[in-house]
Amino acid sequence: MRTNLFPVEGEGAAATVEGSEAVGLLQRLLRINTVNPPGNEGPAQELLAETLTAAGFECQFLAAEPGRPNLVARLRGENPGKTLCLLGHVDTVPADPSEWSFDPWSGDVVDGQIRGRGAQDMKDQVAAEAAAAATLGREGWRPASGDLLVVATADEEMGAEAGAQWLCREHPDAVRCDYVLNEGGGVAFEVGGRRFYTLCVGEKGVFRFHVRTQGRAGHASVPALGDNALLKLAPLLERLRSQPPVEVTPEAVEFIYAVSGEELGADPDGLDEAVEHLRERAPEVVAYLLEPMLRVTLVPTQAQASEKANVIPSTAQTLVDCRVPPGVEEDEVRRQAMAILGDRSDANPDAPGREAEEASGVDFEMDFVEHVVGNRSPSGSDLRDVIEGWLAENDPGATLVPIVMAGFSDSHWFRKAFDAATVYGFCPQRELSLLDAAPLVHGADERAAVADIEFAERFYRDVILRVLG
Ligand SMILES: [Zn+2]
């Protein structure tokens, strides 16, 4: 696995450090700026394609937009069988160098850490996947049955319309698969001296909606002339400090039992209590991982009213970023939002797509601008057994726990396109734990531990051999 030497740059540099192929590949990926927008993923995809082609993969670029290819690399097996897809995206969110203490595109290794935008999200995983696959290919290994796919997408950070969403819709045969490993899980955390690794089995849905109030315009110098819609919006915004009640989900039940040993019945009070018990011992774990799994969340993120400083607004609206557990659909989201915003009893059930609601004297309308139903894979599967078996050997005593990700990933599009596929987020990482890594994702000074990249590379190598024989 240790194949190349690379120089160490930056302050505190030693002479050279020996690293695995994934480490060298990650450094090169980090030095290619793929900030989305605009993405410009071409050069990063070419680097991956070059590495994989030299290892015997058939590589295909599929692009929805010029200069923004998705890479599909296939290593064919000797017999038909199940296909394993190692998935990742090569675009990143922006980085403002003035907020960083080092160059976001340096790719330097300093004190055992690789630095750059994308080192956690998710060029680290892309490099570990591609390096593990390429090493096996170069050794002459081929799947006994089925194919190995390495898929690197564009445009994940801006909705995947030029990435996985497009790829799964327009070229399903190119990426059809039975098992997917993607981002979203694998980062370790510790509670009570025990180590846990997350297995991301689903993503929440996104139902963004506007809450709008109406009034009457007038000159702002004479308040009595108008009816100010903005003042009507204020009490509704205030109500959004509350959130819908917690709900029992299968992942949360398993998570709580694994981490704290508390068994949950059907009683929702029992869930509240179990969450509070765990919060006393591990507040960040509850905040980052458990709470988002438990409920619909409603967060106002934008607001608009009058365009002019001197005009009383006749309409005002706020955009609510609403995330919902997998499988929850619009009717249920509306019901829960109404329970927070006001009494639904006066609602006109016949109003199509939009309703005037009366909430303690405030009329408002609610209309959805985004409807993405979240999805999940079963948390028990033969792929999970492989991951657990690997963990038992490589981190004895550690426990794998299922989570549903609060955010969104390309896993959604693969689950939607391929019903029968088992799609998980898993890239093992323990040197930088959940609490170290979480602030770096989309944050400043993003970096990854060399030891974690090598740990992940070993995992992908072993999982390929165990799934495809
Ligand atoms: Zn990502």
Boltz pocket constraint, residues with backbone or C-beta under 6 A from the ligand:
constraints:
  - pocket:
      binder: B
      contacts: [[A, 89], [A, 121], [A, 122], [A, 156], [A, 183]]
      max_distance: 6.0
